[in-house]
Amino acid sequence: MLVRDAMSTVVLTIGPTHTLRQAARLMSARRIGAAVVHDPDTFGLGIITERDILDAVGAGLDPDRETASAHTTTDVVFAAPAWTLEEAAEAMTHGGFRHLIVLDGDGAVGIVSVRDIIHCWSPARRRRPAVATG
Protein backbone atom coordinates (compact mmCIF):
# COMPACT_ATOMS: atom_id res chain seq x y z
CA MET A 1 0.00 0.00 0.00
CA LEU A 2 1.26 3.50 -0.81
CA VAL A 3 1.22 6.83 0.99
CA ARG A 4 -1.29 8.15 -1.57
CA ASP A 5 -3.72 5.44 -0.43
CA ALA A 6 -3.51 6.41 3.24
CA MET A 7 -2.93 10.18 3.31
CA SER A 8 -5.48 12.83 4.02
CA THR A 9 -5.81 15.10 1.01
CA VAL A 10 -7.49 17.89 2.93
CA VAL A 11 -4.48 19.84 4.22
CA LEU A 12 -4.88 22.61 6.75
CA THR A 13 -2.43 25.34 5.79
CA ILE A 14 -1.87 28.30 8.08
CA GLY A 15 0.41 31.31 8.02
CA PRO A 16 3.34 31.99 10.31
CA THR A 17 1.48 34.79 12.10
CA HIS A 18 -1.43 32.63 13.23
CA THR A 19 -1.44 32.42 17.00
CA LEU A 20 -1.20 29.07 18.72
CA ARG A 21 -4.82 29.45 19.83
CA GLN A 22 -5.94 30.07 16.24
CA ALA A 23 -3.96 27.05 15.05
CA ALA A 24 -5.40 24.90 17.83
CA ARG A 25 -8.97 25.97 17.03
CA LEU A 26 -8.55 25.20 13.33
CA MET A 27 -6.93 21.84 14.03
CA SER A 28 -9.56 20.95 16.63
CA ALA A 29 -12.44 21.88 14.32
CA ARG A 30 -11.04 19.55 11.66
CA ARG A 31 -10.06 16.86 14.18
CA ILE A 32 -6.49 16.73 12.92
CA GLY A 33 -3.15 16.69 14.70
CA ALA A 34 -1.03 18.84 12.41
CA ALA A 35 -1.10 21.83 10.10
CA VAL A 36 1.22 22.92 7.33
CA VAL A 37 2.74 26.34 8.01
CA HIS A 38 3.49 28.22 4.80
CA ASP A 39 5.97 31.09 4.99
CA PRO A 40 7.36 31.93 1.55
CA ASP A 41 9.51 34.72 3.01
CA THR A 42 11.62 32.54 5.29
CA PHE A 43 11.35 28.77 5.52
CA GLY A 44 8.75 27.78 2.91
CA LEU A 45 6.78 24.81 4.25
CA GLY A 46 6.92 23.67 7.85
CA ILE A 47 4.67 21.79 10.20
CA ILE A 48 3.10 22.50 13.56
CA THR A 49 1.55 19.71 15.56
CA GLU A 50 -0.70 19.35 18.54
CA ARG A 51 2.38 18.37 20.54
CA ASP A 52 4.11 21.66 19.62
CA ILE A 53 1.10 23.60 20.90
CA LEU A 54 0.81 21.46 24.01
CA ASP A 55 4.52 21.93 24.81
CA ALA A 56 4.20 25.72 24.47
CA VAL A 57 1.12 25.97 26.65
CA GLY A 58 2.61 23.55 29.17
CA ALA A 59 5.69 25.79 29.37
CA GLY A 60 3.43 28.70 30.36
CA LEU A 61 3.54 30.55 27.04
CA ASP A 62 0.50 32.62 26.07
CA PRO A 63 -1.34 30.92 23.17
CA ASP A 64 -2.84 34.28 22.19
CA ARG A 65 0.59 35.89 21.77
CA GLU A 66 2.75 33.04 20.54
CA THR A 67 2.80 32.63 16.77
CA ALA A 68 2.97 29.47 14.74
CA SER A 69 6.32 30.50 13.29
CA ALA A 70 7.97 30.31 16.72
CA HIS A 71 6.87 26.68 17.13
CA THR A 72 7.05 25.38 13.57
CA THR A 73 9.35 22.56 12.61
CA THR A 74 11.13 23.78 9.50
CA ASP A 75 13.60 20.91 9.11
CA VAL A 76 10.86 18.75 7.66
CA VAL A 77 11.05 15.28 6.18
CA PHE A 78 8.64 15.13 3.27
CA ALA A 79 7.04 12.03 1.79
CA ALA A 80 6.12 11.35 -1.82
CA PRO A 81 2.73 9.89 -2.76
CA ALA A 82 4.50 6.84 -4.25
CA TRP A 83 6.33 5.95 -1.03
CA THR A 84 5.23 2.70 0.54
CA LEU A 85 3.63 2.86 3.96
CA GLU A 86 6.68 0.97 5.21
CA GLU A 87 8.94 3.79 3.98
CA ALA A 88 6.73 6.39 5.67
CA ALA A 89 6.64 4.42 8.92
CA GLU A 90 10.43 4.06 8.83
CA ALA A 91 10.89 7.81 8.30
CA MET A 92 8.55 8.56 11.20
CA THR A 93 10.26 6.04 13.47
CA HIS A 94 13.74 7.28 12.57
CA GLY A 95 12.78 10.94 12.98
CA GLY A 96 10.59 10.51 16.07
CA PHE A 97 7.55 12.25 14.62
CA ARG A 98 3.96 11.26 13.79
CA HIS A 99 3.11 13.25 10.65
CA LEU A 100 4.63 13.60 7.18
CA ILE A 101 3.73 16.30 4.69
CA VAL A 102 3.26 14.68 1.29
CA LEU A 103 4.71 16.65 -1.61
CA ASP A 104 4.06 16.20 -5.29
CA GLY A 105 5.88 18.75 -7.41
CA ASP A 106 6.09 22.05 -5.59
CA GLY A 107 3.13 21.73 -3.26
CA ALA A 108 1.67 19.81 -0.37
CA VAL A 109 -0.92 17.33 -1.61
CA GLY A 110 -1.58 15.58 1.68
CA ILE A 111 -0.50 14.61 5.16
CA VAL A 112 -0.01 11.06 6.35
CA SER A 113 -0.04 10.26 10.04
CA VAL A 114 0.82 7.26 12.15
CA ARG A 115 -2.93 6.85 12.67
CA ASP A 116 -3.49 6.72 8.90
CA ILE A 117 -0.88 3.99 8.55
CA ILE A 118 -2.24 1.97 11.46
CA HIS A 119 -5.73 2.26 9.99
CA CYS A 120 -4.47 0.79 6.71
CA TRP A 121 -2.58 -1.98 8.45
CA SER A 122 -5.28 -2.90 10.96
CA PRO A 123 -6.58 -6.46 10.74
CA ALA A 124 -10.19 -5.23 10.87
CA ARG A 125 -9.68 -3.26 7.68
CA ARG A 126 -8.00 -6.16 5.91
CA ARG A 127 -10.81 -8.56 6.94
CA ARG A 128 -13.58 -6.30 5.71
CA PRO A 129 -15.34 -8.13 2.86
CA ALA A 130 -15.27 -6.53 -0.53
CA VAL A 131 -18.52 -4.96 -1.61
CA ALA A 132 -19.86 -6.53 -4.79
CA THR A 133 -20.86 -4.10 -7.49
CA GLY A 134 -22.67 -4.60 -10.69
C-alpha positions in Angstrom: 0.0 0.0 0.0 1.3 3.5 -0.8 1.2 6.8 1.0 -1.3 8.2 -1.6 -3.7 5.4 -0.4 -3.5 6.4 3.2 -2.9 10.2 3.3 -5.5 12.8 4.0 -5.8 15.1 1.0 -7.5 17.9 2.9 -4.5 19.8 4.2 -4.9 22.6 6.8 -2.4 25.3 5.8 -1.9 28.3 8.1 0.4 31.3 8.0 3.3 32.0 10.3 1.5 34.8 12.1 -1.4 32.6 13.2 -1.4 32.4 17.0 -1.2 29.1 18.7 -4.8 29.5 19.8 -5.9 30.1 16.2 -4.0 27.0 15.0 -5.4 24.9 17.8 -9.0 26.0 17.0 -8.6 25.2 13.3 -6.9 21.8 14.0 -9.6 20.9 16.6 -12.4 21.9 14.3 -11.0 19.6 11.7 -10.1 16.9 14.2 -6.5 16.7 12.9 -3.2 16.7 14.7 -1.0 18.8 12.4 -1.1 21.8 10.1 1.2 22.9 7.3 2.7 26.3 8.0 3.5 28.2 4.8 6.0 31.1 5.0 7.4 31.9 1.5 9.5 34.7 3.0 11.6 32.5 5.3 11.3 28.8 5.5 8.7 27.8 2.9 6.8 24.8 4.2 6.9 23.7 7.8 4.7 21.8 10.2 3.1 22.5 13.6 1.6 19.7 15.6 -0.7 19.4 18.5 2.4 18.4 20.5 4.1 21.7 19.6 1.1 23.6 20.9 0.8 21.5 24.0 4.5 21.9 24.8 4.2 25.7 24.5 1.1 26.0 26.7 2.6 23.6 29.2 5.7 25.8 29.4 3.4 28.7 30.4 3.5 30.5 27.0 0.5 32.6 26.1 -1.3 30.9 23.2 -2.8 34.3 22.2 0.6 35.9 21.8 2.8 33.0 20.5 2.8 32.6 16.8 3.0 29.5 14.7 6.3 30.5 13.3 8.0 30.3 16.7 6.9 26.7 17.1 7.0 25.4 13.6 9.3 22.6 12.6 11.1 23.8 9.5 13.6 20.9 9.1 10.9 18.8 7.7 11.1 15.3 6.2 8.6 15.1 3.3 7.0 12.0 1.8 6.1 11.4 -1.8 2.7 9.9 -2.8 4.5 6.8 -4.3 6.3 5.9 -1.0 5.2 2.7 0.5 3.6 2.9 4.0 6.7 1.0 5.2 8.9 3.8 4.0 6.7 6.4 5.7 6.6 4.4 8.9 10.4 4.1 8.8 10.9 7.8 8.3 8.6 8.6 11.2 10.3 6.0 13.5 13.7 7.3 12.6 12.8 10.9 13.0 10.6 10.5 16.1 7.5 12.3 14.6 4.0 11.3 13.8 3.1 13.2 10.6 4.6 13.6 7.2 3.7 16.3 4.7 3.3 14.7 1.3 4.7 16.7 -1.6 4.1 16.2 -5.3 5.9 18.7 -7.4 6.1 22.0 -5.6 3.1 21.7 -3.3 1.7 19.8 -0.4 -0.9 17.3 -1.6 -1.6 15.6 1.7 -0.5 14.6 5.2 0.0 11.1 6.3 0.0 10.3 10.0 0.8 7.3 12.1 -2.9 6.9 12.7 -3.5 6.7 8.9 -0.9 4.0 8.5 -2.2 2.0 11.5 -5.7 2.3 10.0 -4.5 0.8 6.7 -2.6 -2.0 8.4 -5.3 -2.9 11.0 -6.6 -6.5 10.7 -10.2 -5.2 10.9 -9.7 -3.3 7.7 -8.0 -6.2 5.9 -10.8 -8.6 6.9 -13.6 -6.3 5.7 -15.3 -8.1 2.9 -15.3 -6.5 -0.5 -18.5 -5.0 -1.6 -19.9 -6.5 -4.8 -20.9 -4.1 -7.5 -22.7 -4.6 -10.7 
